[in-house]
Amino acid sequence: MPLPFLCFSSTAPMVTSVLLILRETSPWALVGAAASVALLWLVAWTLEWAWWTPRRLDRALRAQGLKGTKYRLLTGDVRENARLNREARTKPLALGSHDIIPRVLPMLHNVVKEYGTNSFTWFGPVPRVIIPDPELVREVLSNKFGHFGKPRFSRLGKLLANGLANHEGEKWAKHRRILNPAFHHEKIKRMLPVFATCCTDMINRWENSMSSEGSSEIDVWPEFQNLTGDVISRTAFGSNYQEGRNIFQLQGEQAERLIQSFQTIFIPGYWFLPTKNNRRMKEIDREICKVLHGIIRKRERAFIDGEGSNDDLLGLLVESNMRESNGNAKLGMSTKDIIEECKLFYFAGMETTSVLLTWTLIVLSMHPEWQERARDEVLNHFGRGRPDFDSLNRLKIVTMILYEVLRLYPPVILLTRRTYKEMELGGITYPSGVSLLLPIIFIHHDPNIWGKDASEFNPQRFEDGISNATKHQAAFFPFGWGPRICIGQNFALLEAKMALCTILQRFSFELSPSYTHAPYTVITLHPQHGAQIRLKKL
């Protein structure tokens, strides 16, 4: 007798019995059984995610000599980190102090002191290993083998911006290829008049607020946010910049609400609850997408009709996308993709430059000798006239100052990558599922790399350029490093130079007695109590 027949004949009575049981079982009993199975699966998955996997990763790291904090169920070090941040924010720094790490990152500062530089903490159930060696940072960011990926964004994070900075693999390569033409230096050069106009508008507003003695006190932090929001609105959307400013304001609210939501990020399913914050975040996202969708569709129709303009970032992006796709939608970006890139223009373009300019004015107020040197250079090049592109790029002292501010006060203080398979790095084998913390601010302040004056303001170190300022080529990376270096860094630096030159031409400045030196992070490095500056018209 054939074997398959034997197998069937032996199991047939069992199958028949099961069918009879199912036929005689009520639908509600079946639903209950299915729910029980689903519940058991959910419990098993939760235990694997929240307990077994973290314990396995903890053992693997400690077995190789790494030390770190003890894992706490679900939240890891999130609550302790929040507590230390709250405590640190009650204690401002002394004026003139640039040793900001204990205040900005108290948790990591304490962990490094207790366990050493190669230590780890817990972000929920994920271990975060600190990578303090610039050479290893360069290896991670070069990502030659594609296994040091970016952490996957949560649903909440994607609401703020889910563009080029968050993509991987072929999608990242396609978006970068389409976006590159918009950020070519010749294209950015054409935007310089917009930079100048926005800066002049700000300066005129400052002059109109001055007393009869020619002085005033201004909080430059919101001023620079408005300036960079105006610049990105005009350079991204051209004649539609008023609609763009509305998006800028909504994006600012979205960022604040995102910070609030981080406290609940490890509660499974919390995003789906109809809380006030969740409802408002979704509402903001719908509103932003609606406005952007309308602007983008108009631009696409204009290009199809031969009436399109590539005088702004959106026009350049739409033109590049249509050229890349050549009628095949699969080869280009979708409208949704373009919307996400526009949201990223706002968040990255506005935040980076406003943060850089704010800390630059604060630091130059603390170090008036460098303020004078920068002003002399600007007046020698431009007098009271409008700065031009070529001369801006030849400003040596201004460039040195901006680099030193970026070193001491990098807008983004940390980068993270994640292992998606077992990887060896610096003699340590990291299992899949480990987060690698690339501490920009730790490396920028490391005396072993920059010398004993690492926490002092000394632009002279950049006199011969970045490559000669430090022992390690990868030790200065305020805009990231490698193939994923920030596509907008030249845009941000040119905008910052234009703004700083325009201010230096018209004003001297010093810190107000009401200023409190209190850097802290809200995604980027902000002044907690504002940046009150006393201006004096020259």
Backbone hydrogen bonds, N-H to C=O, Kabsch-Sander energy under -0.5 kcal/mol:
donor,donor_aa,acceptor,acceptor_aa,energy
6,L,2,P,-1.7
7,C,3,L,-2.4
8,F,4,P,-2.5
9,S,5,F,-2.8
10,S,6,L,-1.9
11,T,7,C,-1.5
12,A,8,F,-1.7
15,V,11,T,-2.4
16,T,12,A,-2.6
17,S,13,P,-2.1
18,V,14,M,-2.3
19,L,15,V,-2.4
20,L,16,T,-2.1
21,I,17,S,-2.3
22,L,18,V,-2.7
23,R,19,L,-2.4
24,E,20,L,-1.7
25,T,21,I,-0.8
25,T,22,L,-0.6
30,L,26,S,-1.8
31,V,27,P,-2.4
32,G,28,W,-2.3
33,A,29,A,-2.4
34,A,30,L,-2.6
35,A,31,V,-2.5
36,S,32,G,-2.3
37,V,33,A,-2.3
38,A,34,A,-2.6
39,L,35,A,-2.6
40,L,36,S,-2.5
41,W,37,V,-2.3
42,L,38,A,-2.5
43,V,39,L,-2.5
44,A,40,L,-2.4
45,W,41,W,-2.7
46,T,42,L,-2.6
47,L,43,V,-2.4
48,E,44,A,-2.2
49,W,45,W,-2.7
50,A,46,T,-3.2
51,W,47,L,-2.0
52,W,47,L,-2.4
53,T,48,E,-2.4
55,R,51,W,-2.2
56,R,52,W,-2.3
57,L,53,T,-2.6
58,D,54,P,-2.4
59,R,55,R,-2.2
60,A,56,R,-2.1
61,L,57,L,-2.0
62,R,58,D,-2.4
63,A,59,R,-2.1
64,Q,61,L,-1.0
65,G,62,R,-1.7
66,L,61,L,-1.7
67,K,118,N,-0.8
69,T,120,F,-1.7
74,L,50,A,-0.6
75,T,73,L,-2.7
76,G,72,R,-2.3
77,D,122,W,-2.7
78,V,75,T,-2.1
81,N,77,D,-3.0
82,A,78,V,-2.3
83,R,79,R,-2.4
84,L,80,E,-2.5
85,N,81,N,-2.2
86,R,82,A,-2.4
87,E,83,R,-2.2
88,A,84,L,-2.7
89,R,85,N,-2.2
90,T,87,E,-1.2
91,K,88,A,-1.8
93,L,517,H,-2.9
97,S,94,A,-2.1
98,H,455,S,-0.6
100,I,98,H,-1.7
103,R,100,I,-0.8
104,V,100,I,-2.7
105,L,101,I,-3.1
109,H,105,L,-2.5
110,N,106,P,-2.2
111,V,107,M,-2.3
112,V,108,L,-2.6
113,K,109,H,-1.8
114,E,110,N,-2.1
115,Y,111,V,-3.3
116,G,112,V,-1.8
119,S,117,T,-1.5
120,F,67,K,-1.5
121,T,128,R,-1.9
123,F,126,V,-2.9
124,G,75,T,-1.4
124,G,122,W,-0.9
126,V,123,F,-1.2
128,R,121,T,-3.1
129,V,127,P,-0.6
129,V,435,S,-2.8
130,I,119,S,-2.9
131,I,437,L,-2.7
137,V,133,D,-2.3
138,R,134,P,-2.6
139,E,135,E,-1.7
140,V,136,L,-2.4
141,L,137,V,-2.8
142,S,138,R,-2.1
143,N,139,E,-1.3
146,G,143,N,-0.9
149,G,147,H,-0.8
149,G,418,R,-1.6
158,K,154,S,-2.0
159,L,155,R,-0.7
159,L,156,L,-1.1
160,L,156,L,-0.7
160,L,157,G,-1.0
161,A,157,G,-1.5
166,N,163,G,-2.1
167,H,163,G,-0.7
167,H,164,L,-0.9
171,K,168,E,-0.8
172,W,168,E,-1.4
173,A,169,G,-2.3
174,K,170,E,-2.7
175,H,171,K,-2.4
176,R,172,W,-2.9
177,R,173,A,-2.2
178,I,174,K,-2.0
179,L,175,H,-2.5
180,N,176,R,-2.2
182,A,179,L,-1.2
183,F,179,L,-0.8
183,F,180,N,-1.4
184,H,181,P,-1.0
187,K,184,H,-0.8
188,I,184,H,-2.3
189,K,185,H,-2.3
190,R,186,E,-1.1
191,M,187,K,-0.5
191,M,188,I,-1.4
192,L,189,K,-1.3
194,V,191,M,-0.7
195,F,191,M,-1.8
196,A,192,L,-2.7
197,T,193,P,-2.4
198,C,194,V,-2.4
199,C,195,F,-2.3
200,T,196,A,-2.6
201,D,197,T,-2.3
202,M,198,C,-1.8
203,I,199,C,-2.6
204,N,200,T,-2.8
205,R,201,D,-1.8
206,W,202,M,-2.1
207,E,203,I,-2.6
208,N,204,N,-2.2
209,S,205,R,-0.8
209,S,206,W,-0.7
210,M,207,E,-1.4
211,S,215,S,-2.6
214,G,211,S,-1.8
216,S,535,L,-1.8
218,I,533,I,-2.8
220,V,218,I,-1.0
220,V,531,A,-2.3
223,E,219,D,-1.0
224,F,220,V,-2.8
225,Q,221,W,-1.8
226,N,222,P,-2.3
227,L,223,E,-2.4
228,T,224,F,-2.8
229,G,225,Q,-2.1
230,D,226,N,-2.4
231,V,227,L,-2.7
232,I,228,T,-2.6
233,S,229,G,-1.9
234,R,230,D,-2.4
235,T,231,V,-3.1
236,A,232,I,-1.9
237,F,233,S,-2.0
238,G,234,R,-2.0
240,N,237,F,-2.5
241,Y,238,G,-1.4
243,E,240,N,-0.6
244,G,240,N,-1.9
245,R,241,Y,-2.3
246,N,242,Q,-1.3
247,I,243,E,-1.6
248,F,244,G,-2.2
249,Q,245,R,-2.1
250,L,246,N,-2.0
251,Q,247,I,-2.8
252,G,248,F,-1.7
253,E,249,Q,-1.7
254,Q,250,L,-2.4
255,A,251,Q,-2.1
256,E,252,G,-1.7
257,R,253,E,-2.2
258,L,254,Q,-2.1
259,I,255,A,-1.8
260,Q,256,E,-1.5
261,S,257,R,-1.8
262,F,258,L,-0.9
262,F,259,I,-0.8
263,Q,260,Q,-1.1
264,T,261,S,-1.9
265,I,262,F,-1.1
267,I,264,T,-1.9
270,Y,267,I,-2.2
272,F,269,G,-1.2
273,L,270,Y,-1.5
275,T,273,L,-1.9
279,R,275,T,-2.7
280,R,276,K,-2.2
281,M,277,N,-2.4
282,K,278,N,-2.1
283,E,279,R,-2.0
284,I,280,R,-2.7
285,D,281,M,-2.1
286,R,282,K,-2.3
287,E,283,E,-2.2
288,I,284,I,-2.8
289,C,285,D,-2.6
290,K,286,R,-2.1
291,V,287,E,-2.1
292,L,288,I,-2.7
293,H,289,C,-2.6
294,G,290,K,-1.8
295,I,291,V,-2.0
296,I,292,L,-2.8
297,R,293,H,-2.4
298,K,294,G,-1.7
299,R,295,I,-2.0
300,E,296,I,-2.6
301,R,297,R,-2.3
302,A,298,K,-2.2
303,F,299,R,-2.3
304,I,300,E,-2.1
305,D,301,R,-2.1
306,G,303,F,-1.2
307,E,302,A,-3.5
308,G,302,A,-0.8
313,L,235,T,-3.8
314,L,236,A,-2.0
316,L,312,D,-2.6
317,L,313,L,-2.5
318,V,314,L,-3.0
319,E,315,G,-2.5
320,S,316,L,-2.6
321,N,317,L,-2.6
322,M,318,V,-2.3
323,R,319,E,-2.1
324,E,320,S,-2.4
325,S,321,N,-2.6
326,N,322,M,-2.1
328,N,325,S,-2.6
329,A,327,G,-0.7
331,L,328,N,-1.8
332,G,328,N,-0.6
332,G,329,A,-0.8
338,I,334,S,-2.2
339,I,335,T,-2.3
340,E,336,K,-2.1
341,E,337,D,-2.1
342,C,338,I,-2.3
343,K,339,I,-2.1
344,L,340,E,-1.9
345,F,341,E,-2.3
346,Y,342,C,-1.7
347,F,343,K,-2.3
348,A,344,L,-2.4
349,G,344,L,-0.7
349,G,345,F,-1.9
350,M,346,Y,-2.2
351,E,346,Y,-0.5
351,E,347,F,-1.9
352,T,348,A,-1.8
353,T,349,G,-0.8
354,S,350,M,-1.9
355,V,351,E,-2.5
356,L,352,T,-2.2
357,L,353,T,-2.7
358,T,354,S,-2.1
359,W,355,V,-2.3
360,T,356,L,-1.8
361,L,357,L,-2.2
362,I,358,T,-2.0
363,V,359,W,-2.7
364,L,360,T,-2.6
365,S,361,L,-1.4
366,M,362,I,-1.4
367,H,363,V,-1.5
370,W,367,H,-1.2
371,Q,367,H,-1.4
372,E,368,P,-2.4
373,R,369,E,-1.7
374,A,370,W,-2.4
375,R,371,Q,-2.4
376,D,372,E,-2.6
377,E,373,R,-1.9
378,V,374,A,-2.4
379,L,375,R,-2.9
380,N,376,D,-2.2
381,H,377,E,-1.7
382,F,378,V,-3.0
383,G,378,V,-0.6
383,G,379,L,-1.3
385,G,382,F,-2.3
392,L,388,D,-2.2
393,N,389,F,-1.7
394,R,391,S,-1.0
395,L,392,L,-1.1
396,K,394,R,-0.7
399,T,395,L,-0.8
400,M,396,K,-2.5
401,I,397,I,-2.4
402,L,398,V,-2.4
403,Y,399,T,-2.4
404,E,400,M,-2.2
405,V,401,I,-2.4
406,L,402,L,-2.4
407,R,403,Y,-1.8
408,L,404,E,-2.3
409,Y,405,V,-3.3
413,I,411,P,-0.6
415,L,438,L,-2.0
417,R,436,L,-2.1
418,R,149,G,-3.4
419,T,434,V,-2.4
420,Y,147,H,-1.4
423,M,430,Y,-2.5
425,L,428,I,-2.8
428,I,425,L,-1.5
430,Y,423,M,-3.7
430,Y,428,I,-0.7
433,G,419,T,-3.0
434,V,431,P,-0.9
435,S,127,P,-2.6
436,L,417,R,-3.7
437,L,129,V,-3.4
437,L,435,S,-0.6
438,L,415,L,-3.4
438,L,436,L,-0.6
440,I,438,L,-1.6
441,I,413,I,-1.9
443,I,439,P,-2.4
444,H,440,I,-2.6
445,H,441,I,-1.0
446,D,443,I,-1.0
449,I,446,D,-1.3
450,W,446,D,-2.7
451,G,447,P,-1.7
454,A,451,G,-1.5
456,E,453,D,-2.2
458,N,456,E,-0.8
461,R,458,N,-1.8
462,F,459,P,-2.2
463,E,460,Q,-2.1
465,G,462,F,-1.9
469,A,466,I,-1.5
470,T,466,I,-0.6
471,K,449,I,-0.9
475,A,472,H,-1.5
477,F,475,A,-0.5
479,F,480,G,-0.5
480,G,477,F,-1.7
484,R,481,W,-0.7
485,I,482,G,-1.9
486,C,479,F,-2.7
489,Q,486,C,-1.3
492,A,488,G,-2.5
493,L,489,Q,-2.5
494,L,490,N,-2.2
495,E,491,F,-2.2
496,A,492,A,-2.3
497,K,493,L,-2.4
498,M,494,L,-2.3
499,A,495,E,-2.4
500,L,496,A,-2.8
501,C,497,K,-2.7
502,T,498,M,-2.2
503,I,499,A,-2.0
504,L,500,L,-2.7
505,Q,501,C,-2.0
506,R,502,T,-0.8
506,R,503,I,-0.9
507,F,503,I,-2.6
508,S,536,K,-2.4
510,E,534,R,-1.8
512,S,532,Q,-2.1
515,Y,512,S,-2.0
518,A,516,T,-1.2
520,Y,526,H,-2.5
522,V,524,T,-3.1
524,T,522,V,-2.3
525,L,411,P,-1.5
526,H,520,Y,-2.9
526,H,524,T,-0.9
528,Q,518,A,-2.7
528,Q,526,H,-0.7
530,G,527,P,-1.5
533,I,218,I,-3.1
533,I,531,A,-0.5
534,R,510,E,-3.4
535,L,216,S,-3.1
535,L,533,I,-0.6
536,K,508,S,-2.6
537,K,214,G,-3.0
538,L,506,R,-2.6
